[in-house]
Amino acid sequence: MQELIGKINAEMAAFNEDAQLQSEKANKAAGTRARKSTLNLEKLLKEFRKLSLEESKK
């Protein structure tokens, strides 16, 4: 579970950095990376939800 939380935090940091580059400097490549990060975050968050539910049933 801790490993998954670490992955989520790392992906969120990457998203924040790329989203700022896109909004502040109009960096199109950063926008593409930010959108890709959101897709990865969606998968990681779904996995977290699944694991969290399993842990709460114990």
Distance bins in CASP14 RR format, pairs under 12 A and 6 or more apart:
PFRMAT RR
TARGET T0000
AUTHOR 0000-0000-0000
RMODE 2
METHOD distances of the structure
MODEL  1
1 7 0 0 0 0 0 1 0 0 0 0 0
1 8 0 0 0 0 0 1 0 0 0 0 0
1 47 0 0 0 0 0 1 0 0 0 0 0
1 48 0 0 0 0 1 0 0 0 0 0 0
1 49 0 0 0 0 0 1 0 0 0 0 0
1 50 0 0 0 0 0 1 0 0 0 0 0
1 51 1 0 1 0 0 0 0 0 0 0 0
1 52 1 0 0 1 0 0 0 0 0 0 0
1 53 0 0 0 0 0 1 0 0 0 0 0
1 54 0 0 0 0 1 0 0 0 0 0 0
1 55 1 0 0 1 0 0 0 0 0 0 0
1 56 0 0 0 0 0 1 0 0 0 0 0
1 58 0 0 0 0 0 1 0 0 0 0 0
2 8 0 0 0 0 0 1 0 0 0 0 0
2 9 0 0 0 0 0 1 0 0 0 0 0
2 48 0 0 0 0 0 1 0 0 0 0 0
2 51 0 0 0 0 0 1 0 0 0 0 0
2 55 0 0 0 0 0 1 0 0 0 0 0
3 9 0 0 0 0 0 1 0 0 0 0 0
3 10 0 0 0 0 0 1 0 0 0 0 0
3 44 0 0 0 0 0 1 0 0 0 0 0
3 47 0 0 0 0 0 1 0 0 0 0 0
3 48 0 0 0 0 0 1 0 0 0 0 0
3 51 0 0 0 0 0 1 0 0 0 0 0
4 10 0 0 0 0 0 1 0 0 0 0 0
4 11 0 0 0 0 0 1 0 0 0 0 0
4 41 0 0 0 0 0 1 0 0 0 0 0
4 43 0 0 0 0 0 1 0 0 0 0 0
4 44 1 0 0 1 0 0 0 0 0 0 0
4 45 0 0 0 0 1 0 0 0 0 0 0
4 46 0 0 0 0 0 1 0 0 0 0 0
4 47 1 0 0 1 0 0 0 0 0 0 0
4 48 1 0 1 0 0 0 0 0 0 0 0
4 49 0 0 0 0 0 1 0 0 0 0 0
4 50 0 0 0 0 1 0 0 0 0 0 0
4 51 1 0 0 1 0 0 0 0 0 0 0
4 52 0 0 0 0 1 0 0 0 0 0 0
4 55 0 0 0 0 0 1 0 0 0 0 0
5 11 0 0 0 0 0 1 0 0 0 0 0
5 12 0 0 0 0 0 1 0 0 0 0 0
5 44 0 0 0 0 1 0 0 0 0 0 0
5 45 0 0 0 0 0 1 0 0 0 0 0
5 47 0 0 0 0 0 1 0 0 0 0 0
5 48 1 0 0 1 0 0 0 0 0 0 0
5 51 0 0 0 0 1 0 0 0 0 0 0
5 52 0 0 0 0 0 1 0 0 0 0 0
6 12 0 0 0 0 1 0 0 0 0 0 0
6 13 0 0 0 0 1 0 0 0 0 0 0
6 44 0 0 0 0 1 0 0 0 0 0 0
6 48 0 0 0 0 0 1 0 0 0 0 0
7 13 0 0 0 0 0 1 0 0 0 0 0
7 14 0 0 0 0 0 1 0 0 0 0 0
7 37 0 0 0 0 0 1 0 0 0 0 0
7 40 0 0 0 0 1 0 0 0 0 0 0
7 41 0 0 0 0 1 0 0 0 0 0 0
7 43 0 0 0 0 1 0 0 0 0 0 0
7 44 1 0 1 0 0 0 0 0 0 0 0
7 45 0 0 0 0 0 1 0 0 0 0 0
7 47 0 0 0 0 1 0 0 0 0 0 0
7 48 0 0 0 0 1 0 0 0 0 0 0
7 51 0 0 0 0 0 1 0 0 0 0 0
8 14 0 0 0 0 0 1 0 0 0 0 0
8 15 0 0 0 0 0 1 0 0 0 0 0
8 37 0 0 0 0 0 1 0 0 0 0 0
8 40 0 0 0 0 1 0 0 0 0 0 0
8 41 1 0 0 1 0 0 0 0 0 0 0
8 42 0 0 0 0 0 1 0 0 0 0 0
8 43 0 0 0 0 0 1 0 0 0 0 0
8 44 1 0 1 0 0 0 0 0 0 0 0
8 45 1 0 0 1 0 0 0 0 0 0 0
8 46 0 0 0 0 0 1 0 0 0 0 0
8 47 0 0 0 0 1 0 0 0 0 0 0
8 48 1 0 0 1 0 0 0 0 0 0 0
8 49 0 0 0 0 0 1 0 0 0 0 0
8 51 0 0 0 0 0 1 0 0 0 0 0
8 52 0 0 0 0 0 1 0 0 0 0 0
9 15 0 0 0 0 0 1 0 0 0 0 0
9 16 0 0 0 0 0 1 0 0 0 0 0
9 41 0 0 0 0 0 1 0 0 0 0 0
9 44 0 0 0 0 1 0 0 0 0 0 0
9 45 0 0 0 0 0 1 0 0 0 0 0
9 48 0 0 0 0 0 1 0 0 0 0 0
10 16 0 0 0 0 0 1 0 0 0 0 0
10 17 0 0 0 0 0 1 0 0 0 0 0
10 37 0 0 0 0 1 0 0 0 0 0 0
10 40 0 0 0 0 1 0 0 0 0 0 0
10 41 0 0 0 0 0 1 0 0 0 0 0
10 44 0 0 0 0 1 0 0 0 0 0 0
11 17 0 0 0 0 0 1 0 0 0 0 0
11 18 0 0 0 0 0 1 0 0 0 0 0
11 33 0 0 0 0 0 1 0 0 0 0 0
11 34 0 0 0 0 0 1 0 0 0 0 0
11 36 0 0 0 0 1 0 0 0 0 0 0
11 37 1 0 1 0 0 0 0 0 0 0 0
11 38 0 0 0 0 1 0 0 0 0 0 0
11 39 0 0 0 0 1 0 0 0 0 0 0
11 40 1 0 1 0 0 0 0 0 0 0 0
11 41 1 0 1 0 0 0 0 0 0 0 0
11 42 0 0 0 0 0 1 0 0 0 0 0
11 43 0 0 0 0 1 0 0 0 0 0 0
11 44 1 0 0 1 0 0 0 0 0 0 0
11 45 0 0 0 0 1 0 0 0 0 0 0
11 47 0 0 0 0 0 1 0 0 0 0 0
11 48 0 0 0 0 0 1 0 0 0 0 0
12 18 0 0 0 0 0 1 0 0 0 0 0
12 19 0 0 0 0 0 1 0 0 0 0 0
12 34 0 0 0 0 0 1 0 0 0 0 0
12 37 1 0 0 1 0 0 0 0 0 0 0
12 38 0 0 0 0 0 1 0 0 0 0 0
12 40 0 0 0 0 1 0 0 0 0 0 0
12 41 1 0 0 1 0 0 0 0 0 0 0
12 42 0 0 0 0 0 1 0 0 0 0 0
12 44 0 0 0 0 1 0 0 0 0 0 0
12 45 0 0 0 0 1 0 0 0 0 0 0
12 48 0 0 0 0 0 1 0 0 0 0 0
13 19 0 0 0 0 0 1 0 0 0 0 0
13 20 0 0 0 0 0 1 0 0 0 0 0
13 34 0 0 0 0 0 1 0 0 0 0 0
13 37 0 0 0 0 1 0 0 0 0 0 0
13 41 0 0 0 0 0 1 0 0 0 0 0
14 20 0 0 0 0 0 1 0 0 0 0 0
14 21 0 0 0 0 0 1 0 0 0 0 0
14 30 0 0 0 0 0 1 0 0 0 0 0
14 31 0 0 0 0 0 1 0 0 0 0 0
14 33 1 0 0 1 0 0 0 0 0 0 0
14 34 0 0 0 0 1 0 0 0 0 0 0
14 35 0 0 0 0 0 1 0 0 0 0 0
14 36 0 0 0 0 1 0 0 0 0 0 0
14 37 1 0 1 0 0 0 0 0 0 0 0
14 38 0 0 0 0 0 1 0 0 0 0 0
14 40 0 0 0 0 1 0 0 0 0 0 0
14 41 0 0 0 0 1 0 0 0 0 0 0
14 44 0 0 0 0 0 1 0 0 0 0 0
15 21 0 0 0 0 0 1 0 0 0 0 0
15 22 0 0 0 0 0 1 0 0 0 0 0
15 30 0 0 0 0 0 1 0 0 0 0 0
15 31 0 0 0 0 1 0 0 0 0 0 0
15 33 0 0 0 0 1 0 0 0 0 0 0
15 34 1 0 1 0 0 0 0 0 0 0 0
15 35 0 0 0 0 1 0 0 0 0 0 0
15 36 0 0 0 0 1 0 0 0 0 0 0
15 37 1 1 0 0 0 0 0 0 0 0 0
15 38 1 0 0 1 0 0 0 0 0 0 0
15 39 0 0 0 0 0 1 0 0 0 0 0
15 40 0 0 0 0 1 0 0 0 0 0 0
15 41 1 0 0 1 0 0 0 0 0 0 0
15 42 0 0 0 0 0 1 0 0 0 0 0
15 44 0 0 0 0 0 1 0 0 0 0 0
16 22 0 0 0 0 0 1 0 0 0 0 0
16 23 0 0 0 0 0 1 0 0 0 0 0
16 24 0 0 0 0 0 1 0 0 0 0 0
16 30 0 0 0 0 0 1 0 0 0 0 0
16 33 0 0 0 0 0 1 0 0 0 0 0
16 34 0 0 0 0 1 0 0 0 0 0 0
16 37 0 0 0 0 1 0 0 0 0 0 0
16 38 0 0 0 0 0 1 0 0 0 0 0
16 41 0 0 0 0 0 1 0 0 0 0 0
17 23 0 0 0 0 0 1 0 0 0 0 0
17 24 0 0 0 0 0 1 0 0 0 0 0
17 25 0 0 0 0 0 1 0 0 0 0 0
17 27 0 0 0 0 0 1 0 0 0 0 0
17 30 1 0 0 1 0 0 0 0 0 0 0
17 31 0 0 0 0 0 1 0 0 0 0 0
17 33 0 0 0 0 1 0 0 0 0 0 0
17 34 0 0 0 0 1 0 0 0 0 0 0
17 37 0 0 0 0 1 0 0 0 0 0 0
18 24 0 0 0 0 0 1 0 0 0 0 0
18 25 0 0 0 0 0 1 0 0 0 0 0
18 27 0 0 0 0 1 0 0 0 0 0 0
18 28 0 0 0 0 0 1 0 0 0 0 0
18 29 0 0 0 0 1 0 0 0 0 0 0
18 30 1 0 1 0 0 0 0 0 0 0 0
18 31 1 0 1 0 0 0 0 0 0 0 0
18 32 0 0 0 0 1 0 0 0 0 0 0
18 33 1 0 1 0 0 0 0 0 0 0 0
18 34 1 1 0 0 0 0 0 0 0 0 0
18 35 0 0 0 0 1 0 0 0 0 0 0
18 36 0 0 0 0 1 0 0 0 0 0 0
18 37 1 0 0 1 0 0 0 0 0 0 0
18 38 0 0 0 0 1 0 0 0 0 0 0
18 40 0 0 0 0 0 1 0 0 0 0 0
18 41 0 0 0 0 0 1 0 0 0 0 0
19 25 0 0 0 0 0 1 0 0 0 0 0
19 27 0 0 0 0 0 1 0 0 0 0 0
19 30 1 0 0 1 0 0 0 0 0 0 0
19 31 1 0 0 1 0 0 0 0 0 0 0
19 32 0 0 0 0 0 1 0 0 0 0 0
19 33 0 0 0 0 1 0 0 0 0 0 0
19 34 1 0 1 0 0 0 0 0 0 0 0
19 35 0 0 0 0 1 0 0 0 0 0 0
19 36 0 0 0 0 0 1 0 0 0 0 0
19 37 0 0 0 0 1 0 0 0 0 0 0
19 38 0 0 0 0 1 0 0 0 0 0 0
19 41 0 0 0 0 0 1 0 0 0 0 0
20 26 0 0 0 0 0 1 0 0 0 0 0
20 27 0 0 0 0 1 0 0 0 0 0 0
20 30 0 0 0 0 1 0 0 0 0 0 0
20 31 0 0 0 0 0 1 0 0 0 0 0
20 33 0 0 0 0 0 1 0 0 0 0 0
20 34 0 0 0 0 1 0 0 0 0 0 0
21 27 1 0 1 0 0 0 0 0 0 0 0
21 28 0 0 0 0 1 0 0 0 0 0 0
21 29 0 0 0 0 1 0 0 0 0 0 0
21 30 1 1 0 0 0 0 0 0 0 0 0
21 31 1 0 0 1 0 0 0 0 0 0 0
21 32 0 0 0 0 0 1 0 0 0 0 0
21 33 0 0 0 0 1 0 0 0 0 0 0
21 34 0 0 0 0 1 0 0 0 0 0 0
22 28 1 0 0 1 0 0 0 0 0 0 0
22 29 0 0 0 0 1 0 0 0 0 0 0
22 30 1 0 1 0 0 0 0 0 0 0 0
22 31 1 0 1 0 0 0 0 0 0 0 0
22 32 0 0 0 0 1 0 0 0 0 0 0
22 33 0 0 0 0 1 0 0 0 0 0 0
22 34 1 0 1 0 0 0 0 0 0 0 0
22 35 0 0 0 0 1 0 0 0 0 0 0
22 37 0 0 0 0 0 1 0 0 0 0 0
23 30 0 0 0 0 1 0 0 0 0 0 0
23 31 0 0 0 0 1 0 0 0 0 0 0
23 34 0 0 0 0 1 0 0 0 0 0 0
24 30 0 0 0 0 1 0 0 0 0 0 0
24 31 0 0 0 0 0 1 0 0 0 0 0
25 31 0 0 0 0 0 1 0 0 0 0 0
27 33 0 0 0 0 1 0 0 0 0 0 0
27 34 0 0 0 0 1 0 0 0 0 0 0
28 34 0 0 0 0 0 1 0 0 0 0 0
28 35 0 0 0 0 0 1 0 0 0 0 0
29 35 0 0 0 0 0 1 0 0 0 0 0
29 36 0 0 0 0 0 1 0 0 0 0 0
30 36 0 0 0 0 0 1 0 0 0 0 0
30 37 0 0 0 0 0 1 0 0 0 0 0
31 37 0 0 0 0 1 0 0 0 0 0 0
31 38 0 0 0 0 0 1 0 0 0 0 0
32 38 0 0 0 0 0 1 0 0 0 0 0
32 39 0 0 0 0 0 1 0 0 0 0 0
33 39 0 0 0 0 0 1 0 0 0 0 0
33 40 0 0 0 0 0 1 0 0 0 0 0
34 40 0 0 0 0 0 1 0 0 0 0 0
34 41 0 0 0 0 0 1 0 0 0 0 0
35 41 0 0 0 0 0 1 0 0 0 0 0
35 42 0 0 0 0 0 1 0 0 0 0 0
36 42 0 0 0 0 0 1 0 0 0 0 0
36 43 0 0 0 0 0 1 0 0 0 0 0
37 43 0 0 0 0 0 1 0 0 0 0 0
37 44 0 0 0 0 0 1 0 0 0 0 0
37 45 0 0 0 0 0 1 0 0 0 0 0
38 44 0 0 0 0 0 1 0 0 0 0 0
38 45 0 0 0 0 0 1 0 0 0 0 0
39 45 0 0 0 0 0 1 0 0 0 0 0
39 46 0 0 0 0 0 1 0 0 0 0 0
40 46 0 0 0 0 0 1 0 0 0 0 0
40 47 0 0 0 0 0 1 0 0 0 0 0
41 47 0 0 0 0 0 1 0 0 0 0 0
41 48 0 0 0 0 0 1 0 0 0 0 0
42 48 0 0 0 0 0 1 0 0 0 0 0
42 49 0 0 0 0 0 1 0 0 0 0 0
43 49 0 0 0 0 0 1 0 0 0 0 0
43 50 0 0 0 0 0 1 0 0 0 0 0
44 50 0 0 0 0 0 1 0 0 0 0 0
44 51 0 0 0 0 0 1 0 0 0 0 0
45 51 0 0 0 0 0 1 0 0 0 0 0
45 52 0 0 0 0 0 1 0 0 0 0 0
46 52 0 0 0 0 0 1 0 0 0 0 0
46 53 0 0 0 0 0 1 0 0 0 0 0
47 53 0 0 0 0 0 1 0 0 0 0 0
47 54 0 0 0 0 0 1 0 0 0 0 0
48 54 0 0 0 0 0 1 0 0 0 0 0
48 55 0 0 0 0 0 1 0 0 0 0 0
49 55 0 0 0 0 0 1 0 0 0 0 0
49 56 0 0 0 0 0 1 0 0 0 0 0
50 56 0 0 0 0 0 1 0 0 0 0 0
50 57 0 0 0 0 0 1 0 0 0 0 0
51 57 0 0 0 0 0 1 0 0 0 0 0
51 58 0 0 0 0 0 1 0 0 0 0 0
52 58 0 0 0 0 0 1 0 0 0 0 0
END
